[in-house]
Amino acid sequence: MERLVIFGAGQIADVAHFYFTNDSAFDVVGFSVDAGYLREPSFHGLPVVAFDELAKAFPPAEHRIFIAMSYVRLNQARAEKLAAAESLGYRAVSYLSTKATVWPGLQYGRNCFILEDNTIQPFARIGNNVTLWSGNHIGHHAVIGDNVFIASHVVVSGAVKVGDYSFIGVNATIRDNVTIGQSCVIGAGALILRDTKDLEVYMGDGSIASKVPSNRLRGV
């Protein structure tokens, strides 16, 4: 088993540790964080070292790395840390769940995190540093750019293109042949029927509370 260091010590690193430990050929041997965030010497019983000491503690010739970060600054923070790790000589790994539905020939890049129940149809392409949380549909011939974060139960229809650094929230739907520009935010429940420009934000309408309180509903 190849030895793996995870950058991060928060919830996403917690999740990454679980998946890599239970569903991969990698052996997680330690964690790293930026020096200013180093609070505890260990996490999951494994050492946590400051990033500027990482290469000394876990030499890049003997270890792989995974950057376990969210979509902070529209994925810029994750992309910057990935570039910093690679500049030290680390090779980033990706996680593809054995419980995802994929087909032969799937193309995906470095530092991807593809969780269970994602259905990725034939001829779709996934870029570098992409997170696909659980339960999404990625349609045929779709192209997901670099440094993208897609939350759960998103429908990316056939031949959709998602621009670099974009975020797509839970239960959003993108119709076929639509292009999402770079650094866009598609909020939870949004329905996108036409191309978007770079940097655009689309928010789904939230449900409005009923004027009738729950204790006055019939049959409840």
Protein Blocks (a to p, Z undefined) as FASTA:
>chain_A
ZZdddedjbfklmmmmmmmmmoccbdcfbdcddfklmmbfbeehiacddfklmmmmmcfk
lcccdddddfehhhllmmmmmmmmmmnopacdddddfkbccdehiacdehiacdehiacd
ehiacdehiacdehiacdehiacdehiacdehiacdehiacdehiacdehiacdehiacd
ehiacdehiacfbdcdehiacddddddddfbdfklcghZZ
